[in-house]
Amino acid sequence: MKIRTGFVSNSSSSSFIVGFKRRPQTAEEVHQVLFGTEPAVITVYDFGLPTNVAAQKVFDDIQKQQPATRDQILEVVRDGYFDTRPSRDYNGEKPSDIMLKEFRGKYPDIESYWDGEKIADPEAKALAVKIAAVRNAEWDEERRLDDIAADEYLDTQMPKFEGCEVYLFSYADDGGECVMEHGDIFHNLVHIVISNH
């Protein structure tokens, strides 16, 4: 038997928040839960992985952790992309973007405003320091909004994990784990996939 999924792009990673009814005691038990009893090969694009190897990897990863707390799960959600994550203004119209355009227009020979302390011109230095402060404040506000959204998102997702022990996994296709990341190996269990692209 083969399980095949579609095309996968390179250089990605994903975190998986997975509910097990109880902590598996063996790799064979993991195999039963994830894939049933029949050995198979999961194929993603040009990569194949036997299900017993995938099950062993999941089992080994479970052995390295205790069931996740809500705070640990929230950290995984917060650090990745989820459905209700706020969108960002990348059109170059934020206050720091406008200030940076001004800086580059006035001081085209200065490569980076981030090296404000190294800038000799006092006016350029003052503007660079101001840009950095405004940009940091914008990032802090974005993070605050992301934290609120992640918390609200998790509130909507946690009920489906009721009665489960939750374990956390992270797989990256550039680390040779393409099938683990993209092979939908947790399809038989309650889970959330958080993209870390």
C-alpha positions in Angstrom: 0.0 0.0 0.0 1.2 3.5 -0.8 0.0 6.9 0.5 0.7 9.7 -1.9 0.3 13.5 -1.5 0.9 16.3 -3.9 3.8 18.5 -4.8 5.8 20.0 -2.0 8.0 23.1 -2.2 11.4 23.2 -0.5 12.7 24.9 2.6 9.8 24.8 4.9 9.0 23.6 8.4 5.9 22.9 10.3 4.9 22.3 13.9 2.3 19.7 14.7 0.1 19.9 17.8 -1.2 16.3 18.2 -3.7 14.7 20.5 -3.2 11.1 21.6 -5.8 9.3 23.7 -2.9 8.0 25.8 0.8 8.1 25.7 2.0 5.4 23.3 4.2 2.8 24.8 5.9 1.4 21.7 6.6 2.4 18.1 4.3 -0.4 17.0 1.5 1.3 19.0 2.2 4.6 17.2 2.1 2.8 13.9 -1.3 1.3 14.8 -2.7 4.7 15.7 -1.2 6.6 12.8 -1.4 4.0 10.0 -3.1 0.8 11.1 -1.4 -2.5 11.1 -0.4 -2.8 7.4 3.1 -1.5 6.6 3.1 1.1 3.8 5.2 3.7 2.1 4.2 7.3 2.3 5.3 9.2 -0.8 5.5 13.0 -1.1 6.7 14.3 -4.4 9.9 12.3 -5.1 10.4 11.2 -1.5 9.2 8.0 0.2 9.3 6.9 3.8 8.1 3.5 5.2 5.4 4.0 7.8 7.4 2.0 10.4 10.2 4.5 10.1 7.8 7.4 10.5 6.2 5.7 13.5 9.5 5.2 15.1 10.4 8.9 14.6 7.1 10.0 16.2 7.6 7.5 19.1 11.2 8.7 19.7 10.0 12.4 19.7 7.3 11.5 22.2 9.9 9.9 24.5 11.7 13.3 24.7 8.7 15.2 26.1 5.9 15.3 28.6 2.3 16.1 27.5 2.3 19.8 26.5 0.8 22.5 28.6 -1.5 25.1 27.2 1.4 27.6 27.5 3.7 25.4 25.5 1.0 24.9 22.8 0.4 28.6 22.7 4.1 29.3 22.1 4.0 27.0 19.1 0.9 28.7 17.7 2.3 32.2 18.4 5.6 31.5 16.6 4.0 30.3 13.4 1.2 31.0 11.0 -2.4 30.2 11.8 -5.8 31.0 10.1 -6.6 34.1 12.2 -3.1 35.6 12.5 -3.4 39.4 11.7 -2.2 40.5 8.3 0.6 43.0 8.1 1.0 46.3 6.2 3.9 45.6 3.8 3.0 48.4 1.4 5.7 50.7 2.8 3.4 53.2 4.4 4.0 52.6 8.1 5.6 55.6 9.9 9.0 53.9 10.1 8.8 53.2 6.3 8.2 56.8 5.5 11.0 57.9 7.9 13.3 55.4 6.2 12.5 56.8 2.8 13.4 60.2 4.1 16.6 58.9 5.6 17.7 57.2 2.4 16.9 60.4 0.4 18.9 62.6 2.6 21.8 60.2 3.3 22.2 57.9 0.3 25.8 57.0 1.3 24.8 55.6 4.7 24.0 51.9 4.2 22.0 51.1 7.3 20.1 53.1 9.8 20.5 50.2 12.3 24.1 51.2 12.9 22.9 54.6 14.3 25.6 54.7 17.0 28.3 54.4 14.3 26.9 57.2 12.1 29.1 60.3 12.4 26.7 63.0 11.1 24.7 64.1 14.1 21.4 64.8 12.2 21.6 61.4 10.4 22.4 59.7 13.6 19.4 61.3 15.4 17.1 60.3 12.5 18.5 56.7 12.4 18.0 56.3 16.2 14.4 57.6 15.8 13.6 55.2 12.9 14.9 52.3 15.0 12.8 53.3 18.0 9.7 53.7 15.8 10.3 50.4 14.0 10.8 48.6 17.3 7.6 50.1 18.7 5.7 48.9 15.5 7.2 45.4 15.9 6.2 45.3 19.6 2.6 46.2 18.7 2.5 43.6 16.0 3.8 41.0 18.5 1.1 42.1 21.0 -1.6 41.7 18.4 -0.2 38.3 17.3 -0.2 37.2 21.0 -3.9 38.1 21.4 -4.8 36.4 18.1 -2.9 33.3 19.0 -4.6 33.1 22.4 -8.0 33.5 20.8 -7.3 31.0 18.1 -6.1 28.4 20.7 -9.3 29.0 22.7 -11.3 27.9 19.6 -9.1 24.8 19.0 -8.5 23.4 22.5 -11.9 21.8 23.0 -11.2 19.3 20.3 -8.3 18.0 22.3 -10.5 17.2 25.3 -9.5 13.8 26.8 -6.2 13.7 24.9 -2.6 14.1 25.8 -1.1 16.7 23.5 2.4 16.3 22.1 4.4 18.7 20.0 6.4 17.9 16.9 8.4 19.9 14.4 9.6 18.7 11.0 11.5 20.5 8.3 11.8 19.4 4.7 15.2 20.9 4.3 16.4 18.7 7.2 15.5 15.5 5.3 12.0 15.3 6.9 10.0 16.2 3.8 7.6 13.2 4.3 7.3 13.8 8.0 6.3 17.4 7.3 4.1 17.0 4.2 2.9 13.4 4.4 -0.2 14.1 6.5 1.0 11.5 9.0 -1.3 12.6 11.8 -4.5 12.5 9.7 -6.0 9.9 12.0 -5.6 12.0 15.1 -6.9 15.3 16.3 -4.2 17.8 15.3 -3.3 21.3 14.3 -0.6 22.1 11.7 1.2 25.4 12.2 3.4 26.6 9.3 6.8 28.0 10.1 7.8 28.9 6.6 
